Amino acid sequence: MRRSLFLVLVASLIISFGCALTVGNQTVGIQSGRFFFTDGVLRTNYHAPFESVWEACLQAMKDTGVSGIEESRKISRGKMTGVLQGEAVEIGIDYAEYNVITVGVRVGIAGNNAMSRLFHDRIREILLKK
């Protein structure tokens, strides 16, 4: 009983304040309810068609100076990779539901939350212009 109460309290704190929790080799964090950070990948949902999100992600990579961009795309998911100042950049794009697309950004081997957030900010700006 005490253990389950403790777990509920910890989960409430994570959701309320936004922080990271490490269990074994897995790291999970939530920030302001919009972003989900796990294992170095910062994910969020965009409410737009898949094609629009794909183009916005590609444009964000170009705008930030990512070089050697490679695209791998299937029907409902895809991945873009490149290099920015010696760090690997990977953007994963997954269809979640009609006009809801999940985008995950990882910068570097371990994941750089601040740099990933910059990519998401740029993607959002591009989508808002459309």
Number of C-alpha atoms within 10 A of each C-alpha: 5 7 8 9 10 11 11 12 11 13 12 12 12 19 14 13 12 16 14 15 15 11 8 6 6 10 14 17 18 20 15 12 12 9 17 18 22 20 14 21 24 27 23 17 18 20 14 15 14 23 11 17 24 24 14 21 26 19 15 21 24 14 11 12 14 19 16 11 16 12 12 10 12 8 8 12 17 16 19 19 22 20 18 17 10 10 15 16 25 23 25 20 23 20 18 15 12 10 16 17 24 19 25 24 29 27 25 20 11 10 21 17 17 11 16 23 17 14 23 24 12 18 22 16 13 17 16 10 6 7
